[in-house]
Amino acid sequence: RVPLLVHDAQTDPRFEGSESVIMQQITAAIAVPMMVRDELIGIIYVDSRQNRSRFTEENLDFFRVFAVQAGLAYVNAARFDRLQEDKLRLQTEMQKMYGFPSIIGVHPKMQEVFTLMRKILNSDISVMLLGDSGTGKELVAQASHYNGPRREKPIIAQFCGNLSENLLESELFGHKRGAFTGALHDKRGLMEVADGGTFFLDEIADISPTIQTKLLRVVQDGVIRHVGGTDSKSVDLRILSATNKDLKQEVDEGRFREDLYYRLNVITISIPPLRERGDDVLLLADYFLKRASERSETAKKVISREAVELIKAYEWPGNVRELENAIQRAVVLAGENEEILPDDLLITRDGEEAPHQKTLREHERDVVMSTLEKFEDNKTRTADALGVSLRWLHYRLKEWQTSNE
C-alpha cells in the first residue's frame, strides 16, 4: 500500500532475475495504490522502456494525486452501476406488480378495459378513468404507466378530494418562499417532480375553479408557475385523471370547466363496479386470501362454501377495496380455523353490513379522529402513526364528511 518509484529496474536488486523486467526491457516504473477510505481498490502502474525516460519524485507526486481522483471516480462509477441495476430491478418489479396480469378480471367488461388500455399504451393522450370508489382506478393508471414508454420516469398520484385550495395548489405547482404564511422555503411542486413521467389526478371533479384554470395551462401549454412566483417552467407530462362523479354533469351545472373537461377526457376508460363483474369477485377473494395469509404468516386458509355464497350475494358497495378489507379482517377473525366462515366476513346476505361491523366502523372512526386530533390535524403524521396510506385516510375522511352532510 506504499507508492513505489523505480529509477532503474535493470539494476534494482528487488527485480533481480525478474523475467518480465528483462524480457520487456523495463527501465523504470511507478506503482501507486488507489485507496478509498483505507480500502485498496486497485493499483496504477506505469513503466518505461527507454533509457532516456526516468521517473522523478515529481512524477510520483502526480500519480499519487491522480490515484486519489481515479479511486473516487471508480467508486462513484461502481455506485452508479449499482444504482442503475437497482433501478432496472425496481422497474421490472413495478412492471410485474402493475402489469395487466396484476389486474385480476376475466369478466367481459374487464376484458373491454384491457383492450382499450392496450390500444392507447404507447400514446401520450390524456385519459379519464371513471368508476366508483374502490374499483381500482389507480391500479389501472399505474399499469398504464409501467407498461408504456414513460416507464423509466416517475408516476406521481395526487388525491384532490378533501384538500384545501391553497394546499392542493402548493402540492401540485410548488411555491416560492414567502408566498403565504408558513412558506419558509421554496418548494418544488409534484408536477415538476414528475417531469417526463405521468401525473395521476384522483378525484379530479373536486378541484376548485382556480386550480382548474392553472391545470388547463399545464395540459394545454405544458407550463407551471410556482405559487408566489413570476417565472413559468416547462413540464412534459402525461395526465391521467379519475373521478367517481358524472363529470359531464359537473360541466353542465357550471362546476367544472368545459375546455379542461375535453382536454382531460380524450379517452374514457370506464371501470365496472365489482357487483357487475360476476365471478371475478371469487378470483379476487382467493387472491386477497393468499396475500393476507402470507403477510400474517398464518396457515393457508380456504373460504367455506357458505362464505363463498355470501361473497357472491353481497353487493360490495365499496368494491374491490371493501372486498380486500373484508378478506384481511376474516383471516384475523378466523384465528386457527382452516376455513373462512360467513361470520368472519362481517357482512350479510341482504347486502347490509352486519351489526357488529357498524361497531367496528365506529371504533375505526374514533381511533382515526383521536389520532388526527393528537397530531393537530396533520394528516401525514396521522397516517404514519396509524400505519395506513395517506390516500386511505383522505378517502375515509371524505366518506365520513359526506355521511354527516
NORGICOR-V868862 format. One record per backbone hydrogen bond with DSSP energy under -1.0 kcal/mol. CO is the residue of the C=O (numbers start at 1). NH is the residue of the N-H. Records with the same first field share a line. If there is no record, write none. Layout:
BEGIN
CO=NH  NH
END
This chain:
BEGIN
4=31
6=29
8=12
12=15
13=16
15=18
18=22
19=23
20=24
21=26
27=9
28=48
29=6
30=46
31=4
32=44
34=41
36=39
39=36
42=34
44=32
46=30
48=27  28
56=60
57=61
58=62
59=63
60=64
61=65
62=66
63=67
64=68
65=69
66=70
67=71
68=72
69=73
70=74
71=75
72=76
73=77
74=78
75=79
76=80
77=81
78=82
79=83
80=84
81=85
82=86
83=87
84=88
85=89
86=90
87=91
88=92
89=93
90=94
91=95
92=96
93=97
94=98
99=102
100=103
102=104
107=110  111
108=112
109=113
110=114
111=115
112=116
113=117
114=118
115=119
116=120
120=123
126=267
127=241
128=269
129=243
130=271
132=135
134=321
136=140
137=141
138=142
139=143
140=144
141=145
142=146
145=148
148=151
150=153
154=198
156=200
158=202
164=168
165=169
166=170
167=171
168=172
169=173
170=174
171=190
172=191
174=227
175=187
176=179
180=183
182=184
183=178
187=175
189=193
190=194
192=195
194=197
197=238
198=156
199=240
200=158
201=242
202=160
203=206
204=207
208=212
209=213
210=214
211=215
212=216
213=217
214=218
215=219
216=220
217=221
218=222
222=235
224=233
226=229
227=176
233=224
236=196
238=199
239=127
240=201
241=129
242=204
243=131
245=247
246=250
247=251
248=252
249=253
250=255  256
251=254
257=261
258=262
259=263
260=264
261=265
267=128
269=130
273=276
274=277
277=280
278=281
279=283
280=284
281=285
282=286
283=287
284=288
285=289
286=290
287=291
288=292
289=293
290=294
291=295
292=296
293=298
302=340
304=308
305=309
306=310
307=311
308=312
309=313
310=314
316=319
318=322
319=323
320=324
321=325
322=326
323=327
324=328
325=329
326=330
327=331
328=332
329=333
330=334
334=337
338=302
340=304
341=344
342=345
346=354
348=351
352=348
354=357  358
355=359
356=360
357=361
358=362
359=363
360=364
361=365
362=366
363=367
364=368
365=369
366=370
367=371
368=372
369=373
370=374
371=375
372=377
373=376
375=378
377=379
378=382
379=383
380=384
381=385
382=386
383=387  388
389=393
390=394
391=395
392=396
393=397
394=398
395=399
396=400
397=401
398=402
399=403
400=404
END
